[in-house]
Amino acid sequence: MQLFNICTKTDYEKNGEQKTKWYKVGLMKIADSGKKYIKLFHQPQTEFFVFDKEENQEAAEQGN
């Protein structure tokens, strides 16, 4: 399994220097089977499934 952080950022200035603050908002995981999932911390009871664009279109047409 592979895990990836999902982040957002805020750019700000401190003492005349540009800085960036990163906020971790979720995780993306790729299972050994190749399936991809996203978990967003502000929606803890929901797991999102990630598809390639072509797969997503087929799933939508089949009502899955």
N, C-alpha and C positions, 0 to 999 in steps of 0.2 A: 504494500500500500504506500502511496505517496501522499504527503500532506503539504498544503500550501497556505500561507496566511493571506487573508483578504484584508486590505488596508485602505484607509482614506488618509488624506493629508491636509494640513493647514500650514500655509506659508506665513511667516511673520518676521518682523525686524526686531533685533535686540542689540543695543549698543551700536547701531548703524550697520549691523551685519544681517544679511538675509539668512533665515533659518527655516527649517521644515520640521514640524511635529507630526509623527506618524501615529495613527490610531488603528489598532487591530479590531476589525469589526466582524470577522468570521473566519471560517476555514473552508478550503476546497480539498476534497480527497479524491484520489483516483484509486479504486480498488484493484486488486490483482486481476480481477476479471475484465478490467478496462472501463467499468462504469464510473461515471463522475458525479460527485455530489457537492453541494454547497450548503453550509450551515452558517446562518447569520445570527449573531448574538442577540440582536434586538427582536428576533422571532425564534426563540429557543425550541419551540415545539414543532417547527416546520423544517423539513429537509427538502432542498431543491435539487432536481435532477438536471444534469447538463448533457445536451446532445449536440452533435455536429449539426449544422444547419439543415443538411439533407435528411438526417434521421429525425430531426424535430418536425420537419414538414410532413414526413410520413406518419409519425405518431399523431400529429394534429388531425390529419385526414382520416385516420382510423379511430379517432376519438379516445386514444389512450393517454 
